[in-house]
Amino acid sequence: MPDRDDYRSLFAEYFDARCPDCQNSRWVVENGVARRCHCFTEELAEHRLAFAGIPPSYQRCRLDNFMPQNAKQREALSFVEMFITSFQRGEALGRGLLIRGPVGVGKTHLAVAVLRRLIEQGFTGRFQNFLHLIEQIRQSFDDSGADIEGKLFRRLSRCQVVLLDELGATRPTEFVFNKLYDIINFCFDQRISVLFTTNYSDHAARPGWSAPAASPATDSEGRPKTDPAGPGSATAYTLAERITQRLYSRIMERCTDVVLQGSDYRLRHKAKS
C-alpha cells in the first residue's frame, strides 16, 4: 500500500505549485473583504490563451516586438492600439480590422498581437486559418451526421473576437462560400469582432504589391486548392475577386482597412542571420 511519501511524490506538482497568497483557494481576504487572488485571473488567462488556438510559430507575436520599418507600418501600429482601447470601452465590439499587404510585412504578427492583448485583458478570442476553416466547412457537409458546423458556431459564440488569417488564400465552391458568408455574418450579427489578414489588395495593380494569382476553385476531388503560382505571380487579383463582391462588401461594411507596406521581413531576417 502506498505510504504518505508516495502520495506526496505523485502529487508533487500540486504541492510545489501551491499559491503562497491563497494556498490555492483562489480567494484572499483583505480588511474583511474577500476578492479573487491573482492566481485565479492568471489561470483564466492561460485557459483563454489555450482556447485561442494560436499556432506555436505565432506565440511570441506581441505589440511590443512588432518593429515598424516605415511610416505606414508605424501608422498601422498606432491605429490597432487605438482599436484595442476602443474595444476595451465597448465601442469596437462587432467591428473589425482588415489587415492587408504583400507577403512578409507582418500582417499576421500584428493581428495576433491584437488578439493576444485582448485575451490578456479578459476577452475570449480564437485564431482561425482561412484554409482550415474552408476544410471544416467542406467536411460539415461531406461527413454525414457529423456536427462539425454546429461545433464551429458554438465555438465562435464563446468569442468576442476572432482572427481569420490568410483571407482569400483559396477559391472554394460557391456553396462553401455561401457557408463562409453565413459564418462571418453570424460573427458580425452577434457583435463578434473579426480581424482579417490577406495578401490581396483592393486594386489589381497596386504599386509595390505583388499579389498571388488565382487558381481553380477545387481539385479533382472537390477539395479547395491553393494558388500554384504563389506570391509574386505576374497576374494579380483583387480581394473581391477572390472572395466574391458580396462577402467583400459585408466585410468592408464592418471593418477598417489597415494597409501594411514594406519589404519581406522573413527575407530580411534571413539575410542578417
Phi and psi in degrees as a GROMACS rama.xvg file:
@    title "Ramachandran Plot"
@    xaxis  label "Phi"
@    yaxis  label "Psi"
@TYPE xy
-61.6976  139.588  PRO-2
-93.5586  -175.884  ASP-3
-60.8336  -40.0199  ARG-4
-65.3761  -34.4009  ASP-5
-63.4989  -44.0691  ASP-6
-66.0791  -38.4343  TYR-7
-65.3784  -37.7483  ARG-8
-66.2175  -39.9907  SER-9
-63.6959  -38.3962  LEU-10
-107.521  32.7427  PHE-11
-59.8807  -38.7681  ALA-12
-62.4605  -38.4887  GLU-13
-64.8881  -47.5713  TYR-14
-64.9582  -40.3514  PHE-15
-70.5772  -27.7636  ASP-16
-92.7697  6.34735  ALA-17
-60.4396  129.834  ARG-18
-71.0369  126.38  CYS-19
-69.3748  -19.8891  PRO-20
-86.7219  -33.2685  ASP-21
-127.408  -1.44304  CYS-22
55.4418  36.2779  GLN-23
69.8102  15.7696  ASN-24
-80.1829  -17.239  SER-25
73.183  7.74743  ARG-26
-130.664  145.865  TRP-27
-129.15  149.869  VAL-28
-116.882  124.699  VAL-29
-128.935  123.193  GLU-30
54.5553  38.4555  ASN-31
79.3446  4.55645  GLY-32
-114.723  126.957  VAL-33
-87.4771  138.565  ALA-34
-143.972  161.909  ARG-35
-67.1937  138.643  ARG-36
-74.9509  156.346  CYS-37
-60.0857  -29.8244  HIS-38
-66.5604  -28.9325  CYS-39
-67.8111  -47.036  PHE-40
-67.9308  -34.7343  THR-41
-66.3611  -38.0381  GLU-42
-67.0237  -41.3752  GLU-43
-61.3821  -41.4978  LEU-44
-62.0126  -39.3444  ALA-45
-63.8209  -40.2562  GLU-46
-65.2565  -40.4984  HIS-47
-65.157  -39.6698  ARG-48
-65.9222  -38.7102  LEU-49
-65.2644  -41.748  ALA-50
-64.5823  -32.0472  PHE-51
-61.6333  -28.501  ALA-52
67.4148  32.3487  GLY-53
-67.7097  126.31  ILE-54
-59.4261  148.925  PRO-55
-53.2103  -35.6847  PRO-56
-68.3717  -14.5366  SER-57
-113.19  7.28293  TYR-58
-61.8321  -27.7546  GLN-59
-93.1507  4.07341  ARG-60
-74.6532  116.094  CYS-61
-137.115  164.526  ARG-62
-66.4451  -35.2046  LEU-63
-76.1747  -11.1133  ASP-64
-115.642  15.6085  ASN-65
-84.7818  115.106  PHE-66
-104.851  99.4653  MET-67
-61.6331  138.458  PRO-68
-106.408  -2.53082  GLN-69
-159.004  175.652  ASN-70
-62.7894  -36.9047  ALA-71
-63.1808  -40.0291  LYS-72
-72.8237  -34.5107  GLN-73
-64.5327  -39.292  ARG-74
-63.3746  -41.5957  GLU-75
-64.1781  -42.0875  ALA-76
-62.0021  -44.2306  LEU-77
-62.3669  -38.849  SER-78
-67.2293  -44.1612  PHE-79
-67.4015  -29.6097  VAL-80
-66.3339  -37.8784  GLU-81
-67.4939  -36.4107  MET-82
-61.2463  -42.8948  PHE-83
-61.8011  -43.1971  ILE-84
-61.7926  -43.5552  THR-85
-64.116  -36.9058  SER-86
-64.0626  -42.8155  PHE-87
-59.3725  -35.6047  GLN-88
-80.5619  -6.42879  ARG-89
85.6298  5.93447  GLY-90
-82.2451  -22.4704  GLU-91
-107.698  6.58308  ALA-92
-61.2259  130.754  LEU-93
84.8404  -9.05396  GLY-94
-92.8054  175.571  ARG-95
-155.706  -177.431  GLY-96
-127.667  138.611  LEU-97
-112.183  99.91  LEU-98
-96.1948  114.583  ILE-99
-135.539  158.888  ARG-100
165.853  175.187  GLY-101
-66.9015  172.167  PRO-102
-62.7574  136.174  VAL-103
82.9037  14.1019  GLY-104
-93.9617  -2.30319  VAL-105
103.878  22.0003  GLY-106
-62.4655  -50.2864  LYS-107
-67.5444  -37.9172  THR-108
-56.0256  -48.9909  HIS-109
-65.6886  -42.7821  LEU-110
-65.7311  -43.6516  ALA-111
-64.1326  -37.9303  VAL-112
-61.5222  -40.5627  ALA-113
-65.1705  -48.0004  VAL-114
-57.0964  -46.7165  LEU-115
-63.722  -43.2673  ARG-116
-61.165  -42.2516  ARG-117
-66.3317  -38.024  LEU-118
-64.1669  -42.3411  ILE-119
-63.9246  -25.3888  GLU-120
-89.436  4.93207  GLN-121
109.142  -1.79769  GLY-122
-88.3834  156.497  PHE-123
-101.642  129.412  THR-124
-138.125  170.341  GLY-125
-147.641  134.814  ARG-126
-92.6098  131.41  PHE-127
-137.72  121.794  GLN-128
-78.437  137.506  ASN-129
-59.5044  -45.351  PHE-130
-63.2117  -40.413  LEU-131
-66.7791  -37.7111  HIS-132
-64.1247  -43.3402  LEU-133
-59.8428  -41.7805  ILE-134
-65.8385  -37.9507  GLU-135
-63.0521  -41.4069  GLN-136
-62.7279  -44.4203  ILE-137
-60.9537  -43.2967  ARG-138
-66.0836  -28.0848  GLN-139
-64.757  -25.9743  SER-140
-111.297  -5.1888  PHE-141
-85.5405  -36.8712  ASP-142
-92.4439  101.317  ASP-143
-63.467  130.441  SER-144
86.2181  -12.8736  GLY-145
-77.5753  137.208  ALA-146
-95.9673  44.1531  ASP-147
-65.0423  -45.2689  ILE-148
-64.337  -41.7964  GLU-149
-62.4592  -41.5516  GLY-150
-63.5766  -38.617  LYS-151
-62.9922  -46.5073  LEU-152
-66.9073  -37.0719  PHE-153
-66.1624  -37.7546  ARG-154
-65.7913  -43.394  ARG-155
-64.9852  -36.4876  LEU-156
-65.6648  -16.6783  SER-157
-80.8671  -10.5883  ARG-158
-98.6131  153.542  CYS-159
-103.51  -18.015  GLN-160
-148.655  140.31  VAL-161
-130.66  137.87  VAL-162
-106.29  121.359  LEU-163
-110.873  105.122  LEU-164
-89.8611  141.707  ASP-165
66.3693  43.6844  GLU-166
-56.6237  130.057  LEU-167
86.3178  9.18216  GLY-168
-66.4426  -17.9762  ALA-169
-145.449  161.595  THR-170
-118.887  91.7573  ARG-171
-78.9785  -172.718  PRO-172
-69.9863  164.932  THR-173
-62.0906  -38.9248  GLU-174
-61.2368  -44.1483  PHE-175
-64.7787  -39.4956  VAL-176
-65.099  -35.1054  PHE-177
-62.765  -39.6391  ASN-178
-65.6233  -40.8348  LYS-179
-61.655  -42.006  LEU-180
-59.648  -43.3085  TYR-181
-60.2109  -39.5733  ASP-182
-66.6746  -48.6177  ILE-183
-66.7772  -39.0273  ILE-184
-64.3044  -37.3964  ASN-185
-59.6158  -44.7933  PHE-186
-59.1053  -48.6088  CYS-187
-66.1051  -40.6985  PHE-188
-64.909  -31.7589  ASP-189
-89.979  10.0217  GLN-190
60.4341  36.8962  ARG-191
-94.6563  120.519  ILE-192
-74.9874  143.274  SER-193
-122.921  129.662  VAL-194
-104.128  116.069  LEU-195
-104.354  145.204  PHE-196
-124.023  146.298  THR-197
-156.651  151.652  THR-198
-87.8014  -3.89915  ASN-199
-98.2933  139.086  TYR-200
-92.4712  172.284  SER-201
-88.9604  -2.12006  ASP-202
-126.868  139.251  HIS-203
-69.3166  -23.1179  ALA-204
-134.018  54.7463  ALA-205
-70.8244  132.652  ARG-206
-57.5099  134.397  PRO-207
73.2884  12.2364  GLY-208
-126.615  111.184  TRP-209
-108.634  98.0363  SER-210
-84.1306  157.192  ALA-211
-64.745  157.065  PRO-212
-85.8625  160.526  ALA-213
-78.6952  157.933  ALA-214
-137.065  167.854  SER-215
-55.9784  148.417  PRO-216
-62.5508  -41.055  ALA-217
-137.709  165.22  THR-218
-87.8953  -170.274  ASP-219
-64.9672  -19.4213  SER-220
-101.368  7.95724  GLU-221
83.7061  10.0396  GLY-222
-87.7416  149.786  ARG-223
-58.3084  139.745  PRO-224
-110.367  144.708  LYS-225
-90.5982  170.466  THR-226
-72.443  118.343  ASP-227
-69.412  -28.4175  PRO-228
-71.6256  -35.5053  ALA-229
73.1436  -177.081  GLY-230
-59.1296  145.181  PRO-231
90.7824  6.03903  GLY-232
-66.7079  153.551  SER-233
-70.9455  -27.4819  ALA-234
-99.0126  114.829  THR-235
-102.991  145.177  ALA-236
-122.047  149.661  TYR-237
-78.5709  163.58  THR-238
-63.4303  -39.0567  LEU-239
-60.6407  -36.6735  ALA-240
-69.9646  -26.6075  GLU-241
-81.1392  -35.864  ARG-242
-117.877  7.12557  ILE-243
81.7036  145.439  THR-244
-62.942  -34.5612  GLN-245
-61.5755  -49.5647  ARG-246
-69.5692  -39.6662  LEU-247
-59.7014  -43.3582  TYR-248
-62.9585  -40.731  SER-249
-65.1821  -40.824  ARG-250
-65.7345  -45.4215  ILE-251
-67.6131  -24.4792  MET-252
-65.3351  -32.8068  GLU-253
-112.045  -6.28229  ARG-254
-119.455  150.872  CYS-255
-94.8689  134.076  THR-256
-78.6674  123.364  ASP-257
-121.971  112.529  VAL-258
-103.417  126.574  VAL-259
-106.991  131.684  LEU-260
-127.746  156.143  GLN-261
147.08  -176.772  GLY-262
-84.6951  166.656  SER-263
-68.7432  113.747  ASP-264
-61.2875  -40.8929  TYR-265
-63.2182  -40.2485  ARG-266
-70.3028  -37.8229  LEU-267
-65.451  -41.9736  ARG-268
-65.4958  -38.9409  HIS-269
-66.4678  -38.5433  LYS-270
-65.3805  -32.3202  ALA-271
-76.391  -28.1057  LYS-272
